[in-house]
Amino acid sequence: MQNQSNSEFPEWTIIKLLEWTTSYFKSHNIDSPRSTSEILLAHTLGFKRIDLYLRYDQPLTVDELLLFKTYIKRRIKREPVAYIVGTREFWSMDLTVTKDVLIPRPETECLVESALSLSELGPGPKRILELGTGSGAITLALASERPEYIYFASDSSDEAVKLAFMNAKLHHLDEKINFFAGDWLEPLKNTGNLFDMIISNPPYIRTLSIPDLQPEIYRYEPIRALDGGKAGLDSIKKIIFEAHAFLVQKGILLLEIGHDQKDQIKKIIDDCGNYENVVFKKDYSAHYRMVCMLKVEGGDVTKF
């Protein structure tokens, strides 16, 4: 895209830019070229996407063109759109995201749906802990649906915790969530804290598989939030072997897992010996992506 400020050239209107950018992204094998063009141009102009078509013949200024060009260059280098515009929608909430946190995935909404259904089990107050909160997406979604519960959310990254708190403030949920930093359950040892549910989307990618991921992921997203060790099970195993000590009787542990890890994780749970009623659930793509288990005997999660 050249700067056509000279009057002998036609102006770059919104619709012309959308058409040109869509074609350009297609030629570089960028996913969803049209919607990507719309998101980046709307962000450049401070518009909603629908405004692009209501004002389709509006020309851009030189400064707007230069800014849009920088966004195009970043996307061609495979930087994720969410990092370029600084936001991602999750559970109908716009969340601020930075390179300090993973970009929330639509499939993780399955984890939220399951947690909401399981939170109905049993009487009494609900205390819910999320491990590895990142942008805060999971806890914020739960708090928006069940504001009467008490929430705790942690991450090993101080920057992630700050970002999650900022997102909570943005959605007026900051007073409902207790954020803290630390390595998994380490900060809670010797505190006497017990929870009705512990939920996590931990790292579960095999170390050697990370370079095989899309460049948007392995080049830009935080490796610490992806790398699950040699078999992809390091963090999952640690959580399973420690979480029961922080759960009330019949407390629930709910995890997102890799699509091919069901059998290995079932063995880890059996080896731990502190859970029962273990249920694996498929995501929208029919892959086993979640596992739920209860501490000690009792409780029914067969409807999970």
C-alpha positions in Angstrom: 0.0 0.0 0.0 1.6 3.2 -1.1 0.8 6.7 0.2 -1.4 8.3 -2.5 -1.6 11.8 -1.2 -1.1 13.3 -4.6 -4.3 14.6 -6.2 -3.7 12.6 -9.4 -4.3 9.4 -7.5 -7.7 8.4 -6.1 -8.1 8.7 -2.3 -7.8 5.7 -0.1 -11.4 5.3 1.2 -12.4 2.8 3.8 -14.0 0.4 1.3 -11.0 0.5 -1.0 -8.6 -0.1 1.9 -10.7 -3.1 3.0 -10.7 -4.6 -0.4 -6.9 -4.1 -0.9 -6.0 -5.3 2.6 -8.2 -8.4 2.3 -6.5 -9.3 -1.0 -3.1 -8.6 0.5 -3.7 -10.8 3.6 -5.0 -13.6 1.3 -1.8 -13.5 -0.7 0.1 -14.0 2.6 -2.1 -16.8 3.8 -3.4 -14.8 6.8 -6.4 -16.5 8.4 -9.8 -14.7 8.1 -8.4 -11.9 5.8 -11.7 -9.9 5.6 -12.5 -9.9 9.3 -8.9 -9.2 10.1 -8.9 -6.2 7.8 -12.1 -4.9 9.4 -10.8 -5.3 12.9 -7.5 -3.6 12.2 -9.0 -0.7 10.2 -11.8 -0.2 12.8 -9.1 -0.1 15.5 -7.1 2.4 13.5 -10.1 4.8 13.1 -11.6 4.2 16.6 -14.8 2.8 14.9 -17.0 -0.1 15.5 -16.8 -2.6 12.6 -20.3 -1.8 11.4 -19.2 1.9 11.1 -16.8 0.9 8.4 -19.7 0.2 6.1 -21.8 3.1 7.2 -18.9 5.4 6.3 -17.4 3.3 3.5 -16.6 6.2 1.3 -14.7 8.2 4.0 -11.1 8.8 3.0 -8.3 8.3 5.5 -5.8 11.0 6.5 -2.1 10.5 6.0 -1.6 9.8 9.7 -4.4 7.2 9.7 -2.9 5.5 6.6 0.5 5.3 8.2 -0.9 3.8 11.4 -2.9 1.3 9.5 0.2 0.3 7.5 2.0 -0.5 10.7 -0.8 -2.8 11.8 -0.7 -4.5 8.5 3.1 -5.1 8.7 2.7 -6.5 12.2 0.0 -8.9 11.1 2.0 -10.1 8.1 4.8 -11.0 10.6 2.1 -13.2 12.2 1.6 -11.2 15.3 -1.9 -12.1 16.6 -4.7 -9.5 16.0 -5.5 -9.5 19.8 -2.0 -8.3 20.6 -2.1 -5.6 17.9 -5.4 -4.2 19.0 -4.9 -5.0 22.7 -8.2 -6.7 23.4 -10.0 -10.1 23.0 -13.6 -11.0 23.6 -14.3 -13.8 26.0 -17.7 -14.7 27.4 -19.1 -11.5 25.8 -16.6 -9.4 27.7 -13.8 -7.4 26.1 -10.6 -8.2 27.9 -7.3 -6.3 27.7 -4.5 -8.7 26.6 -0.8 -8.2 26.3 2.1 -10.5 25.5 2.3 -11.3 29.2 -0.7 -13.6 28.9 -2.2 -16.2 26.6 -5.0 -15.0 24.3 -8.2 -16.5 25.6 -9.5 -19.2 23.3 -13.2 -19.8 22.5 -12.9 -23.5 23.4 -12.0 -22.4 27.0 -15.6 -21.2 27.3 -16.4 -24.9 27.5 -14.5 -25.0 30.8 -16.5 -22.0 32.1 -19.8 -23.7 31.1 -18.8 -26.9 32.9 -17.7 -24.9 36.0 -21.1 -23.2 36.1 -23.0 -26.4 35.9 -20.8 -28.1 38.6 -21.1 -25.1 40.9 -24.7 -26.1 41.5 -23.6 -29.3 43.3 -24.1 -29.3 47.0 -25.2 -26.6 49.5 -23.3 -24.0 51.3 -21.0 -21.1 50.3 -18.8 -21.4 47.3 -15.2 -20.6 47.3 -13.6 -20.9 43.8 -9.8 -20.8 43.0 -8.4 -20.4 39.6 -4.7 -21.3 39.1 -2.9 -19.6 36.2 -5.4 -16.9 35.6 -3.6 -15.0 32.8 -5.9 -12.3 31.6 -8.5 -13.3 34.2 -10.9 -14.6 31.6 -12.1 -17.7 33.4 -12.6 -16.2 36.8 -14.2 -13.0 35.3 -16.7 -15.1 33.3 -17.6 -17.1 36.4 -17.9 -14.0 38.6 -20.1 -12.3 36.1 -22.5 -15.3 36.2 -22.2 -16.2 39.9 -21.5 -13.0 41.7 -22.6 -14.4 45.1 -19.5 -16.7 45.3 -16.0 -15.9 46.6 -13.2 -16.0 44.0 -9.5 -16.3 44.2 -7.2 -16.2 41.2 -3.4 -16.6 40.9 -0.6 -16.6 38.4 3.1 -17.0 38.6 3.6 -13.8 36.6 3.2 -10.5 38.5 2.4 -8.8 35.2 -0.4 -11.3 34.5 -1.9 -10.7 37.9 -1.8 -6.9 37.4 -3.5 -7.3 34.0 -6.2 -9.6 35.4 -7.0 -7.1 38.2 -7.2 -4.4 35.6 -9.7 -6.4 33.6 -11.7 -7.1 36.8 -11.9 -3.4 37.5 -12.9 -2.7 33.9 -15.9 -5.0 34.3 -16.6 -3.9 37.9 -15.7 -7.3 39.3 -12.6 -6.4 41.2 -14.3 -6.4 44.6 -15.4 -10.0 44.1 -12.0 -11.5 43.3 -8.9 -12.0 45.4 -5.8 -11.9 43.1 -2.4 -13.1 44.2 0.9 -14.1 42.6 2.7 -17.4 43.1 3.7 -20.8 41.7 0.5 -22.8 41.6 -0.6 -23.7 45.1 2.7 -22.7 46.8 1.4 -19.4 48.3 -1.5 -21.2 50.0 0.5 -23.8 51.9 0.1 -23.5 55.6 -2.7 -21.0 55.3 -5.6 -23.3 56.0 -7.5 -22.1 52.9 -10.0 -24.6 51.5 -12.0 -24.3 48.3 -15.2 -25.8 46.9 -13.7 -25.8 43.4 -10.2 -25.4 41.9 -10.1 -24.7 38.2 -7.2 -24.3 35.8 -6.1 -24.2 32.2 -2.5 -25.1 32.8 0.3 -25.5 30.3 -0.1 -28.8 28.5 1.9 -28.6 25.2 4.9 -30.9 24.9 8.1 -28.9 24.8 9.3 -30.3 21.5 5.9 -29.7 20.0 5.9 -25.9 20.6 7.8 -25.0 17.3 5.1 -27.0 15.4 2.4 -24.6 16.6 1.2 -21.7 14.5 3.7 -18.9 14.4 1.1 -16.6 16.0 1.4 -18.8 19.1 5.1 -19.9 19.4 6.5 -16.5 18.3 4.4 -14.2 20.4 2.5 -15.9 23.3 4.3 -16.5 26.6 6.1 -19.9 26.4 5.8 -20.4 30.2 2.0 -20.6 29.7 2.3 -23.2 26.9 5.2 -25.5 27.9 4.0 -28.5 29.9 7.3 -30.2 29.8 8.6 -33.3 28.0 5.2 -35.1 27.9 3.1 -31.9 28.4 2.0 -33.1 31.8 4.3 -31.5 34.3 1.9 -28.8 35.5 -1.2 -31.0 35.3 0.5 -33.7 37.5 1.7 -31.1 40.1 -1.8 -29.7 40.4 -3.5 -33.1 40.6 -1.1 -34.3 43.3 -1.4 -31.1 45.4 -5.0 -29.7 44.9 -6.8 -32.2 47.0 -5.2 -30.8 50.1 -6.9 -27.5 49.4 -10.4 -28.8 48.6 -13.2 -29.4 51.0 -14.7 -32.9 51.1 -16.5 -33.5 47.8 -14.6 -30.5 46.4 -14.1 -30.3 42.6 -10.9 -30.1 40.6 -11.6 -29.1 37.0 -8.9 -28.9 34.4 -8.5 -28.1 30.7 -6.2 -30.7 29.1 -4.6 -31.6 25.7 -6.8 -33.3 23.2 -4.7 -36.5 23.3 -3.9 -36.7 27.0 -6.9 -38.5 28.5 -5.3 -41.9 29.1 -2.1 -40.4 30.6 -4.1 -38.1 32.9 -6.4 -40.9 34.0 -3.3 -42.8 35.2 -1.9 -39.8 37.1 -5.3 -39.4 38.9 -5.3 -43.1 39.7 -1.7 -42.9 41.0 -2.6 -40.0 43.2 -5.5 -41.9 44.8 -7.2 -38.9 46.3 -10.1 -38.4 43.8 -13.1 -40.3 42.5 -16.0 -39.8 40.1 -13.4 -38.8 37.4 -15.2 -37.6 34.2 -13.6 -36.5 30.9 -15.6 -34.2 28.7 -15.3 -33.3 25.0 -15.1 -29.9 23.5 -17.1 -28.5 20.6 -14.6 -30.4 18.2 -15.3 -33.7 19.9 -11.9 -33.9 21.6 -11.5 -34.7 25.3 -10.4 -31.4 26.6 -11.6 -31.3 30.2 -11.4 -33.5 33.2 -13.4 -33.2 36.4 -12.8 -35.1 39.6 -14.1 -35.1 43.2 -12.1 -35.3 46.4 -13.0 -38.4 48.5 -16.1 -40.3 47.9 -19.5 -38.9 47.2 -21.0 -36.4 44.8 -22.2 -37.0 41.3 -20.6 -35.4 38.3 -22.0 -37.8 35.7 -24.0 -34.9 34.2 -20.7 -33.0 33.6 
